[in-house]
Amino acid sequence: MMGWNHDGLGWGGWLVMLLGMVAFWGLVVWAVVVLFRDTRSGDTRPAHRDPLDTLGERFARGEIDETEYLARAEVLRAAHRSPLRH
């Protein structure tokens, strides 16, 4: 019966185990969040699309005819060359 109460971990050991378990599960949750955030952020579209590209896509889909395409493209090119551009 010698050492009956002294072979256990005591309060300090239980506290270390509790903190270790919380840290482990926190690390697991963090890793899952980072993994899923990175897979969804794979959007390769540019933040700002070129208006001439959009106009060309509309023309290719048949939304506008050649006359309208040429007129709008000229306006966009003139605005692009304008010194007053912001």
mmCIF file as gemmi writes it, N, C-alpha and C atoms, coordinates in Angstrom:
data_model
loop_
_atom_site.group_PDB
_atom_site.id
_atom_site.type_symbol
_atom_site.label_atom_id
_atom_site.label_alt_id
_atom_site.label_comp_id
_atom_site.label_asym_id
_atom_site.label_entity_id
_atom_site.label_seq_id
_atom_site.pdbx_PDB_ins_code
_atom_site.Cartn_x
_atom_site.Cartn_y
_atom_site.Cartn_z
_atom_site.occupancy
_atom_site.B_iso_or_equiv
_atom_site.pdbx_formal_charge
_atom_site.auth_seq_id
_atom_site.auth_asym_id
_atom_site.pdbx_PDB_model_num
ATOM 1 N N . MET Axp A 1 ? 0.817 -1.197 0 1 0 ? 1 A 1
ATOM 2 C CA . MET Axp A 1 ? 0 0 0 1 0 ? 1 A 1
ATOM 3 C C . MET Axp A 1 ? 0.86 1.261 0 1 0 ? 1 A 1
ATOM 4 N N . MET Axp A 2 ? 2.072 1.047 -0.094 1 0 ? 2 A 1
ATOM 5 C CA . MET Axp A 2 ? 2.96 2.183 -0.067 1 0 ? 2 A 1
ATOM 6 C C . MET Axp A 2 ? 2.793 2.999 -1.344 1 0 ? 2 A 1
ATOM 7 N N . GLY Axp A 3 ? 2.692 4.332 -1.267 1 0 ? 3 A 1
ATOM 8 C CA . GLY Axp A 3 ? 2.544 5.197 -2.416 1 0 ? 3 A 1
ATOM 9 C C . GLY Axp A 3 ? 1.158 5.15 -3.037 1 0 ? 3 A 1
ATOM 10 N N . TRP Axp A 4 ? 0.171 4.833 -2.277 1 0 ? 4 A 1
ATOM 11 C CA . TRP Axp A 4 ? -1.209 4.69 -2.767 1 0 ? 4 A 1
ATOM 12 C C . TRP Axp A 4 ? -1.697 5.954 -3.452 1 0 ? 4 A 1
ATOM 13 N N . ASN Axp A 5 ? -1.486 7.099 -2.911 1 0 ? 5 A 1
ATOM 14 C CA . ASN Axp A 5 ? -1.985 8.365 -3.464 1 0 ? 5 A 1
ATOM 15 C C . ASN Axp A 5 ? -0.938 9.105 -4.304 1 0 ? 5 A 1
ATOM 16 N N . HIS Axp A 6 ? 0.243 8.58 -4.386 1 0 ? 6 A 1
ATOM 17 C CA . HIS Axp A 6 ? 1.306 9.338 -5.052 1 0 ? 6 A 1
ATOM 18 C C . HIS Axp A 6 ? 1.697 8.771 -6.419 1 0 ? 6 A 1
ATOM 19 N N . ASP Axp A 7 ? 1.046 7.732 -6.878 1 0 ? 7 A 1
ATOM 20 C CA . ASP Axp A 7 ? 1.38 7.174 -8.175 1 0 ? 7 A 1
ATOM 21 C C . ASP Axp A 7 ? 0.614 7.834 -9.314 1 0 ? 7 A 1
ATOM 22 N N . GLY Axp A 8 ? -0.448 8.576 -9.035 1 0 ? 8 A 1
ATOM 23 C CA . GLY Axp A 8 ? -1.245 9.229 -10.065 1 0 ? 8 A 1
ATOM 24 C C . GLY Axp A 8 ? -0.59 10.497 -10.564 1 0 ? 8 A 1
ATOM 25 N N . LEU Axp A 9 ? -1.258 11.113 -11.52 1 0 ? 9 A 1
ATOM 26 C CA . LEU Axp A 9 ? -0.707 12.321 -12.124 1 0 ? 9 A 1
ATOM 27 C C . LEU Axp A 9 ? -0.918 13.553 -11.261 1 0 ? 9 A 1
ATOM 28 N N . GLY Axp A 10 ? -1.921 13.565 -10.468 1 0 ? 10 A 1
ATOM 29 C CA . GLY Axp A 10 ? -2.222 14.734 -9.667 1 0 ? 10 A 1
ATOM 30 C C . GLY Axp A 10 ? -2.887 15.809 -10.507 1 0 ? 10 A 1
ATOM 31 N N . TRP Axp A 11 ? -3.183 16.924 -9.885 1 0 ? 11 A 1
ATOM 32 C CA . TRP Axp A 11 ? -3.869 18.019 -10.591 1 0 ? 11 A 1
ATOM 33 C C . TRP Axp A 11 ? -3.018 18.623 -11.695 1 0 ? 11 A 1
ATOM 34 N N . GLY Axp A 12 ? -1.749 18.709 -11.474 1 0 ? 12 A 1
ATOM 35 C CA . GLY Axp A 12 ? -0.848 19.271 -12.493 1 0 ? 12 A 1
ATOM 36 C C . GLY Axp A 12 ? -0.825 18.429 -13.758 1 0 ? 12 A 1
ATOM 37 N N . GLY Axp A 13 ? -0.789 17.115 -13.589 1 0 ? 13 A 1
ATOM 38 C CA . GLY Axp A 13 ? -0.797 16.214 -14.737 1 0 ? 13 A 1
ATOM 39 C C . GLY Axp A 13 ? -2.102 16.279 -15.502 1 0 ? 13 A 1
ATOM 40 N N . TRP Axp A 14 ? -3.2 16.337 -14.774 1 0 ? 14 A 1
ATOM 41 C CA . TRP Axp A 14 ? -4.511 16.446 -15.425 1 0 ? 14 A 1
ATOM 42 C C . TRP Axp A 14 ? -4.631 17.769 -16.176 1 0 ? 14 A 1
ATOM 43 N N . LEU Axp A 15 ? -4.096 18.825 -15.613 1 0 ? 15 A 1
ATOM 44 C CA . LEU Axp A 15 ? -4.147 20.127 -16.276 1 0 ? 15 A 1
ATOM 45 C C . LEU Axp A 15 ? -3.309 20.114 -17.554 1 0 ? 15 A 1
ATOM 46 N N . VAL Axp A 16 ? -2.146 19.506 -17.52 1 0 ? 16 A 1
ATOM 47 C CA . VAL Axp A 16 ? -1.303 19.409 -18.71 1 0 ? 16 A 1
ATOM 48 C C . VAL Axp A 16 ? -1.997 18.579 -19.787 1 0 ? 16 A 1
ATOM 49 N N . MET Axp A 17 ? -2.618 17.464 -19.383 1 0 ? 17 A 1
ATOM 50 C CA . MET Axp A 17 ? -3.336 16.637 -20.355 1 0 ? 17 A 1
ATOM 51 C C . MET Axp A 17 ? -4.515 17.395 -20.965 1 0 ? 17 A 1
ATOM 52 N N . LEU Axp A 18 ? -5.244 18.14 -20.141 1 0 ? 18 A 1
ATOM 53 C CA . LEU Axp A 18 ? -6.393 18.909 -20.639 1 0 ? 18 A 1
ATOM 54 C C . LEU Axp A 18 ? -5.935 19.964 -21.64 1 0 ? 18 A 1
ATOM 55 N N . LEU Axp A 19 ? -4.891 20.709 -21.303 1 0 ? 19 A 1
ATOM 56 C CA . LEU Axp A 19 ? -4.379 21.734 -22.213 1 0 ? 19 A 1
ATOM 57 C C . LEU Axp A 19 ? -3.826 21.121 -23.489 1 0 ? 19 A 1
ATOM 58 N N . GLY Axp A 20 ? -3.18 19.983 -23.393 1 0 ? 20 A 1
ATOM 59 C CA . GLY Axp A 20 ? -2.672 19.302 -24.575 1 0 ? 20 A 1
ATOM 60 C C . GLY Axp A 20 ? -3.801 18.852 -25.492 1 0 ? 20 A 1
ATOM 61 N N . MET Axp A 21 ? -4.883 18.336 -24.9 1 0 ? 21 A 1
ATOM 62 C CA . MET Axp A 21 ? -6.015 17.894 -25.708 1 0 ? 21 A 1
ATOM 63 C C . MET Axp A 21 ? -6.693 19.078 -26.399 1 0 ? 21 A 1
ATOM 64 N N . VAL Axp A 22 ? -6.87 20.181 -25.7 1 0 ? 22 A 1
ATOM 65 C CA . VAL Axp A 22 ? -7.47 21.377 -26.296 1 0 ? 22 A 1
ATOM 66 C C . VAL Axp A 22 ? -6.582 21.9 -27.424 1 0 ? 22 A 1
ATOM 67 N N . ALA Axp A 23 ? -5.276 21.906 -27.217 1 0 ? 23 A 1
ATOM 68 C CA . ALA Axp A 23 ? -4.355 22.369 -28.259 1 0 ? 23 A 1
ATOM 69 C C . ALA Axp A 23 ? -4.399 21.443 -29.468 1 0 ? 23 A 1
ATOM 70 N N . PHE Axp A 24 ? -4.461 20.127 -29.25 1 0 ? 24 A 1
ATOM 71 C CA . PHE Axp A 24 ? -4.513 19.177 -30.352 1 0 ? 24 A 1
ATOM 72 C C . PHE Axp A 24 ? -5.768 19.387 -31.189 1 0 ? 24 A 1
ATOM 73 N N . TRP Axp A 25 ? -6.93 19.449 -30.549 1 0 ? 25 A 1
ATOM 74 C CA . TRP Axp A 25 ? -8.174 19.607 -31.311 1 0 ? 25 A 1
ATOM 75 C C . TRP Axp A 25 ? -8.258 20.99 -31.967 1 0 ? 25 A 1
ATOM 76 N N . GLY Axp A 26 ? -7.691 21.988 -31.319 1 0 ? 26 A 1
ATOM 77 C CA . GLY Axp A 26 ? -7.629 23.307 -31.945 1 0 ? 26 A 1
ATOM 78 C C . GLY Axp A 26 ? -6.782 23.285 -33.204 1 0 ? 26 A 1
ATOM 79 N N . LEU Axp A 27 ? -5.683 22.544 -33.173 1 0 ? 27 A 1
ATOM 80 C CA . LEU Axp A 27 ? -4.82 22.403 -34.343 1 0 ? 27 A 1
ATOM 81 C C . LEU Axp A 27 ? -5.537 21.648 -35.464 1 0 ? 27 A 1
ATOM 82 N N . VAL Axp A 28 ? -6.285 20.613 -35.121 1 0 ? 28 A 1
ATOM 83 C CA . VAL Axp A 28 ? -7.041 19.858 -36.122 1 0 ? 28 A 1
ATOM 84 C C . VAL Axp A 28 ? -8.088 20.752 -36.785 1 0 ? 28 A 1
ATOM 85 N N . VAL Axp A 29 ? -8.842 21.501 -35.993 1 0 ? 29 A 1
ATOM 86 C CA . VAL Axp A 29 ? -9.875 22.4 -36.541 1 0 ? 29 A 1
ATOM 87 C C . VAL Axp A 29 ? -9.225 23.457 -37.425 1 0 ? 29 A 1
ATOM 88 N N . TRP Axp A 30 ? -8.123 24.027 -36.977 1 0 ? 30 A 1
ATOM 89 C CA . TRP Axp A 30 ? -7.424 25.048 -37.763 1 0 ? 30 A 1
ATOM 90 C C . TRP Axp A 30 ? -6.972 24.475 -39.108 1 0 ? 30 A 1
ATOM 91 N N . ALA Axp A 31 ? -6.411 23.254 -39.099 1 0 ? 31 A 1
ATOM 92 C CA . ALA Axp A 31 ? -5.935 22.636 -40.336 1 0 ? 31 A 1
ATOM 93 C C . ALA Axp A 31 ? -7.084 22.389 -41.311 1 0 ? 31 A 1
ATOM 94 N N . VAL Axp A 32 ? -8.227 21.947 -40.806 1 0 ? 32 A 1
ATOM 95 C CA . VAL Axp A 32 ? -9.389 21.712 -41.674 1 0 ? 32 A 1
ATOM 96 C C . VAL Axp A 32 ? -9.875 23.024 -42.279 1 0 ? 32 A 1
ATOM 97 N N . VAL Axp A 33 ? -9.945 24.072 -41.478 1 0 ? 33 A 1
ATOM 98 C CA . VAL Axp A 33 ? -10.393 25.377 -41.976 1 0 ? 33 A 1
ATOM 99 C C . VAL Axp A 33 ? -9.441 25.894 -43.044 1 0 ? 33 A 1
ATOM 100 N N . VAL Axp A 34 ? -8.148 25.816 -42.819 1 0 ? 34 A 1
ATOM 101 C CA . VAL Axp A 34 ? -7.16 26.287 -43.797 1 0 ? 34 A 1
ATOM 102 C C . VAL Axp A 34 ? -7.253 25.471 -45.078 1 0 ? 34 A 1
ATOM 103 N N . LEU Axp A 35 ? -7.424 24.17 -44.954 1 0 ? 35 A 1
ATOM 104 C CA . LEU Axp A 35 ? -7.509 23.303 -46.122 1 0 ? 35 A 1
ATOM 105 C C . LEU Axp A 35 ? -8.713 23.661 -46.992 1 0 ? 35 A 1
ATOM 106 N N . PHE Axp A 36 ? -9.874 23.841 -46.377 1 0 ? 36 A 1
ATOM 107 C CA . PHE Axp A 36 ? -11.064 24.15 -47.158 1 0 ? 36 A 1
ATOM 108 C C . PHE Axp A 36 ? -11.065 25.588 -47.66 1 0 ? 36 A 1
ATOM 109 N N . ARG Axp A 37 ? -10.484 26.51 -46.938 1 0 ? 37 A 1
ATOM 110 C CA . ARG Axp A 37 ? -10.414 27.898 -47.403 1 0 ? 37 A 1
ATOM 111 C C . ARG Axp A 37 ? -9.523 27.986 -48.631 1 0 ? 37 A 1
ATOM 112 N N . ASP Axp A 38 ? -8.418 27.255 -48.655 1 0 ? 38 A 1
ATOM 113 C CA . ASP Axp A 38 ? -7.506 27.293 -49.799 1 0 ? 38 A 1
ATOM 114 C C . ASP Axp A 38 ? -8.119 26.655 -51.032 1 0 ? 38 A 1
ATOM 115 N N . THR Axp A 39 ? -8.929 25.615 -50.888 1 0 ? 39 A 1
ATOM 116 C CA . THR Axp A 39 ? -9.516 24.987 -52.064 1 0 ? 39 A 1
ATOM 117 C C . THR Axp A 39 ? -10.59 25.859 -52.675 1 0 ? 39 A 1
ATOM 118 N N . ARG Axp A 40 ? -11.277 26.659 -51.889 1 0 ? 40 A 1
ATOM 119 C CA . ARG Axp A 40 ? -12.323 27.522 -52.442 1 0 ? 40 A 1
ATOM 120 C C . ARG Axp A 40 ? -11.762 28.821 -52.992 1 0 ? 40 A 1
ATOM 121 N N . SER Axp A 41 ? -10.574 29.205 -52.592 1 0 ? 41 A 1
ATOM 122 C CA . SER Axp A 41 ? -10.009 30.468 -53.071 1 0 ? 41 A 1
ATOM 123 C C . SER Axp A 41 ? -9.245 30.297 -54.374 1 0 ? 41 A 1
ATOM 124 N N . GLY Axp A 42 ? -9.446 29.218 -55.091 1 0 ? 42 A 1
ATOM 125 C CA . GLY Axp A 42 ? -8.742 28.969 -56.333 1 0 ? 42 A 1
ATOM 126 C C . GLY Axp A 42 ? -9.354 29.685 -57.524 1 0 ? 42 A 1
ATOM 127 N N . ASP Axp A 43 ? -10.039 30.79 -57.289 1 0 ? 43 A 1
ATOM 128 C CA . ASP Axp A 43 ? -10.663 31.552 -58.358 1 0 ? 43 A 1
ATOM 129 C C . ASP Axp A 43 ? -9.579 32.276 -59.136 1 0 ? 43 A 1
ATOM 130 N N . THR Axp A 44 ? -9.414 31.912 -60.402 1 0 ? 44 A 1
ATOM 131 C CA . THR Axp A 44 ? -8.333 32.489 -61.194 1 0 ? 44 A 1
ATOM 132 C C . THR Axp A 44 ? -8.794 33.655 -62.061 1 0 ? 44 A 1
ATOM 133 N N . ARG Axp A 45 ? -10.047 34.062 -61.917 1 0 ? 45 A 1
ATOM 134 C CA . ARG Axp A 45 ? -10.522 35.2 -62.707 1 0 ? 45 A 1
ATOM 135 C C . ARG Axp A 45 ? -9.828 36.475 -62.242 1 0 ? 45 A 1
ATOM 136 N N . PRO Axp A 46 ? -9.498 37.359 -63.168 1 0 ? 46 A 1
ATOM 137 C CA . PRO Axp A 46 ? -8.886 38.619 -62.748 1 0 ? 46 A 1
ATOM 138 C C . PRO Axp A 46 ? -9.901 39.468 -61.997 1 0 ? 46 A 1
ATOM 139 N N . ALA Axp A 47 ? -9.398 40.294 -61.106 1 0 ? 47 A 1
ATOM 140 C CA . ALA Axp A 47 ? -10.286 41.139 -60.305 1 0 ? 47 A 1
ATOM 141 C C . ALA Axp A 47 ? -11.009 42.162 -61.188 1 0 ? 47 A 1
ATOM 142 N N . HIS Axp A 48 ? -10.343 42.632 -62.24 1 0 ? 48 A 1
ATOM 143 C CA . HIS Axp A 48 ? -10.928 43.638 -63.125 1 0 ? 48 A 1
ATOM 144 C C . HIS Axp A 48 ? -10.831 43.125 -64.552 1 0 ? 48 A 1
ATOM 145 N N . ARG Axp A 49 ? -11.975 42.893 -65.166 1 0 ? 49 A 1
ATOM 146 C CA . ARG Axp A 49 ? -11.978 42.388 -66.55 1 0 ? 49 A 1
ATOM 147 C C . ARG Axp A 49 ? -11.887 43.552 -67.529 1 0 ? 49 A 1
ATOM 148 N N . ASP Axp A 50 ? -11.237 43.296 -68.642 1 0 ? 50 A 1
ATOM 149 C CA . ASP Axp A 50 ? -11.108 44.295 -69.688 1 0 ? 50 A 1
ATOM 150 C C . ASP Axp A 50 ? -12.462 44.453 -70.39 1 0 ? 50 A 1
ATOM 151 N N . PRO Axp A 51 ? -12.986 45.68 -70.503 1 0 ? 51 A 1
ATOM 152 C CA . PRO Axp A 51 ? -14.275 45.887 -71.153 1 0 ? 51 A 1
ATOM 153 C C . PRO Axp A 51 ? -14.305 45.413 -72.607 1 0 ? 51 A 1
ATOM 154 N N . LEU Axp A 52 ? -13.189 45.512 -73.31 1 0 ? 52 A 1
ATOM 155 C CA . LEU Axp A 52 ? -13.144 45.028 -74.694 1 0 ? 52 A 1
ATOM 156 C C . LEU Axp A 52 ? -13.31 43.504 -74.757 1 0 ? 52 A 1
ATOM 157 N N . ASP Axp A 53 ? -12.793 42.8 -73.763 1 0 ? 53 A 1
ATOM 158 C CA . ASP Axp A 53 ? -12.99 41.347 -73.708 1 0 ? 53 A 1
ATOM 159 C C . ASP Axp A 53 ? -14.455 41.015 -73.502 1 0 ? 53 A 1
ATOM 160 N N . THR Axp A 54 ? -15.094 41.739 -72.608 1 0 ? 54 A 1
ATOM 161 C CA . THR Axp A 54 ? -16.522 41.518 -72.359 1 0 ? 54 A 1
ATOM 162 C C . THR Axp A 54 ? -17.336 41.81 -73.605 1 0 ? 54 A 1
ATOM 163 N N . LEU Axp A 55 ? -16.988 42.881 -74.289 1 0 ? 55 A 1
ATOM 164 C CA . LEU Axp A 55 ? -17.685 43.237 -75.521 1 0 ? 55 A 1
ATOM 165 C C . LEU Axp A 55 ? -17.492 42.154 -76.579 1 0 ? 55 A 1
ATOM 166 N N . GLY Axp A 56 ? -16.265 41.649 -76.699 1 0 ? 56 A 1
ATOM 167 C CA . GLY Axp A 56 ? -15.986 40.577 -77.647 1 0 ? 56 A 1
ATOM 168 C C . GLY Axp A 56 ? -16.771 39.302 -77.336 1 0 ? 56 A 1
ATOM 169 N N . GLU Axp A 57 ? -16.919 38.989 -76.058 1 0 ? 57 A 1
ATOM 170 C CA . GLU Axp A 57 ? -17.703 37.82 -75.656 1 0 ? 57 A 1
ATOM 171 C C . GLU Axp A 57 ? -19.178 37.995 -76.019 1 0 ? 57 A 1
ATOM 172 N N . ARG Axp A 58 ? -19.693 39.198 -75.808 1 0 ? 58 A 1
ATOM 173 C CA . ARG Axp A 58 ? -21.095 39.461 -76.164 1 0 ? 58 A 1
ATOM 174 C C . ARG Axp A 58 ? -21.308 39.331 -77.668 1 0 ? 58 A 1
ATOM 175 N N . PHE Axp A 59 ? -20.336 39.823 -78.444 1 0 ? 59 A 1
ATOM 176 C CA . PHE Axp A 59 ? -20.425 39.705 -79.9 1 0 ? 59 A 1
ATOM 177 C C . PHE Axp A 59 ? -20.361 38.232 -80.321 1 0 ? 59 A 1
ATOM 178 N N . ALA Axp A 60 ? -19.48 37.477 -79.683 1 0 ? 60 A 1
ATOM 179 C CA . ALA Axp A 60 ? -19.338 36.062 -80.023 1 0 ? 60 A 1
ATOM 180 C C . ALA Axp A 60 ? -20.606 35.272 -79.685 1 0 ? 60 A 1
ATOM 181 N N . ARG Axp A 61 ? -21.285 35.666 -78.624 1 0 ? 61 A 1
ATOM 182 C CA . ARG Axp A 61 ? -22.531 34.973 -78.245 1 0 ? 61 A 1
ATOM 183 C C . ARG Axp A 61 ? -23.716 35.4 -79.099 1 0 ? 61 A 1
ATOM 184 N N . GLY Axp A 62 ? -23.533 36.461 -79.885 1 0 ? 62 A 1
ATOM 185 C CA . GLY Axp A 62 ? -24.614 36.933 -80.74 1 0 ? 62 A 1
ATOM 186 C C . GLY Axp A 62 ? -25.559 37.902 -80.057 1 0 ? 62 A 1
ATOM 187 N N . GLU Axp A 63 ? -25.168 38.429 -78.921 1 0 ? 63 A 1
ATOM 188 C CA . GLU Axp A 63 ? -26.009 39.384 -78.197 1 0 ? 63 A 1
ATOM 189 C C . GLU Axp A 63 ? -26.048 40.741 -78.892 1 0 ? 63 A 1
ATOM 190 N N . ILE Axp A 64 ? -24.973 41.083 -79.594 1 0 ? 64 A 1
ATOM 191 C CA . ILE Axp A 64 ? -24.914 42.35 -80.336 1 0 ? 64 A 1
ATOM 192 C C . ILE Axp A 64 ? -24.427 42.043 -81.748 1 0 ? 64 A 1
ATOM 193 N N . ASP Axp A 65 ? -24.794 42.907 -82.686 1 0 ? 65 A 1
ATOM 194 C CA . ASP Axp A 65 ? -24.365 42.694 -84.068 1 0 ? 65 A 1
ATOM 195 C C . ASP Axp A 65 ? -23.024 43.389 -84.319 1 0 ? 65 A 1
ATOM 196 N N . GLU Axp A 66 ? -22.494 43.241 -85.536 1 0 ? 66 A 1
ATOM 197 C CA . GLU Axp A 66 ? -21.176 43.769 -85.859 1 0 ? 66 A 1
ATOM 198 C C . GLU Axp A 66 ? -21.133 45.295 -85.773 1 0 ? 66 A 1
ATOM 199 N N . THR Axp A 67 ? -22.184 45.947 -86.227 1 0 ? 67 A 1
ATOM 200 C CA . THR Axp A 67 ? -22.222 47.419 -86.2 1 0 ? 67 A 1
ATOM 201 C C . THR Axp A 67 ? -22.142 47.926 -84.77 1 0 ? 67 A 1
ATOM 202 N N . GLU Axp A 68 ? -22.939 47.33 -83.895 1 0 ? 68 A 1
ATOM 203 C CA . GLU Axp A 68 ? -22.93 47.754 -82.495 1 0 ? 68 A 1
ATOM 204 C C . GLU Axp A 68 ? -21.587 47.43 -81.847 1 0 ? 68 A 1
ATOM 205 N N . TYR Axp A 69 ? -21.022 46.266 -82.179 1 0 ? 69 A 1
ATOM 206 C CA . TYR Axp A 69 ? -19.714 45.888 -81.636 1 0 ? 69 A 1
ATOM 207 C C . TYR Axp A 69 ? -18.649 46.909 -82.022 1 0 ? 69 A 1
ATOM 208 N N . LEU Axp A 70 ? -18.596 47.259 -83.311 1 0 ? 70 A 1
ATOM 209 C CA . LEU Axp A 70 ? -17.581 48.205 -83.779 1 0 ? 70 A 1
ATOM 210 C C . LEU Axp A 70 ? -17.757 49.583 -83.157 1 0 ? 70 A 1
ATOM 211 N N . ALA Axp A 71 ? -19.01 50.034 -83.037 1 0 ? 71 A 1
ATOM 212 C CA . ALA Axp A 71 ? -19.278 51.35 -82.446 1 0 ? 71 A 1
ATOM 213 C C . ALA Axp A 71 ? -18.854 51.378 -80.978 1 0 ? 71 A 1
ATOM 214 N N . ARG Axp A 72 ? -19.243 50.356 -80.241 1 0 ? 72 A 1
ATOM 215 C CA . ARG Axp A 72 ? -18.896 50.327 -78.807 1 0 ? 72 A 1
ATOM 216 C C . ARG Axp A 72 ? -17.392 50.133 -78.604 1 0 ? 72 A 1
ATOM 217 N N . ALA Axp A 73 ? -16.775 49.323 -79.438 1 0 ? 73 A 1
ATOM 218 C CA . ALA Axp A 73 ? -15.333 49.113 -79.322 1 0 ? 73 A 1
ATOM 219 C C . ALA Axp A 73 ? -14.579 50.416 -79.559 1 0 ? 73 A 1
ATOM 220 N N . GLU Axp A 74 ? -15.033 51.208 -80.512 1 0 ? 74 A 1
ATOM 221 C CA . GLU Axp A 74 ? -14.391 52.496 -80.782 1 0 ? 74 A 1
ATOM 222 C C . GLU Axp A 74 ? -14.538 53.431 -79.58 1 0 ? 74 A 1
ATOM 223 N N . VAL Axp A 75 ? -15.709 53.453 -78.976 1 0 ? 75 A 1
ATOM 224 C CA . VAL Axp A 75 ? -15.92 54.297 -77.777 1 0 ? 75 A 1
ATOM 225 C C . VAL Axp A 75 ? -14.987 53.847 -76.654 1 0 ? 75 A 1
ATOM 226 N N . LEU Axp A 76 ? -14.887 52.538 -76.454 1 0 ? 76 A 1
ATOM 227 C CA . LEU Axp A 76 ? -14.011 52.042 -75.39 1 0 ? 76 A 1
ATOM 228 C C . LEU Axp A 76 ? -12.547 52.351 -75.672 1 0 ? 76 A 1
ATOM 229 N N . ARG Axp A 77 ? -12.127 52.201 -76.896 1 0 ? 77 A 1
ATOM 230 C CA . ARG Axp A 77 ? -10.73 52.509 -77.241 1 0 ? 77 A 1
ATOM 231 C C . ARG Axp A 77 ? -10.442 53.998 -77.074 1 0 ? 77 A 1
ATOM 232 N N . ALA Axp A 78 ? -11.409 54.849 -77.462 1 0 ? 78 A 1
ATOM 233 C CA . ALA Axp A 78 ? -11.231 56.298 -77.302 1 0 ? 78 A 1
ATOM 234 C C . ALA Axp A 78 ? -11.143 56.656 -75.821 1 0 ? 78 A 1
ATOM 235 N N . ALA Axp A 79 ? -11.951 56.012 -74.993 1 0 ? 79 A 1
ATOM 236 C CA . ALA Axp A 79 ? -11.915 56.284 -73.552 1 0 ? 79 A 1
ATOM 237 C C . ALA Axp A 79 ? -10.589 55.808 -72.957 1 0 ? 79 A 1
ATOM 238 N N . HIS Axp A 80 ? -10.059 54.718 -73.496 1 0 ? 80 A 1
ATOM 239 C CA . HIS Axp A 80 ? -8.791 54.184 -73.01 1 0 ? 80 A 1
ATOM 240 C C . HIS Axp A 80 ? -7.631 55.124 -73.348 1 0 ? 80 A 1
ATOM 241 N N . ARG Axp A 81 ? -7.702 55.792 -74.498 1 0 ? 81 A 1
ATOM 242 C CA . ARG Axp A 81 ? -6.644 56.715 -74.921 1 0 ? 81 A 1
ATOM 243 C C . ARG Axp A 81 ? -6.813 58.088 -74.308 1 0 ? 81 A 1
ATOM 244 N N . SER Axp A 82 ? -7.953 58.385 -73.733 1 0 ? 82 A 1
ATOM 245 C CA . SER Axp A 82 ? -8.256 59.716 -73.216 1 0 ? 82 A 1
ATOM 246 C C . SER Axp A 82 ? -7.333 60.077 -72.058 1 0 ? 82 A 1
ATOM 247 N N . PRO Axp A 83 ? -6.782 61.296 -72.057 1 0 ? 83 A 1
ATOM 248 C CA . PRO Axp A 83 ? -5.908 61.73 -70.964 1 0 ? 83 A 1
ATOM 249 C C . PRO Axp A 83 ? -6.714 62.015 -69.681 1 0 ? 83 A 1
ATOM 250 N N . LEU Axp A 84 ? -8.01 62.126 -69.781 1 0 ? 84 A 1
ATOM 251 C CA . LEU Axp A 84 ? -8.842 62.412 -68.609 1 0 ? 84 A 1
ATOM 252 C C . LEU Axp A 84 ? -9.243 61.149 -67.864 1 0 ? 84 A 1
ATOM 253 N N . ARG Axp A 85 ? -8.707 60.044 -68.276 1 0 ? 85 A 1
ATOM 254 C CA . ARG Axp A 85 ? -9.053 58.756 -67.678 1 0 ? 85 A 1
ATOM 255 C C . ARG Axp A 85 ? -8.593 58.73 -66.214 1 0 ? 85 A 1
ATOM 256 N N . HIS Axp A 86 ? -9.435 58.159 -65.356 1 0 ? 86 A 1
ATOM 257 C CA . HIS Axp A 86 ? -9.129 58.126 -63.911 1 0 ? 86 A 1
ATOM 258 C C . HIS Axp A 86 ? -8.276 56.954 -63.585 1 0 ? 86 A 1
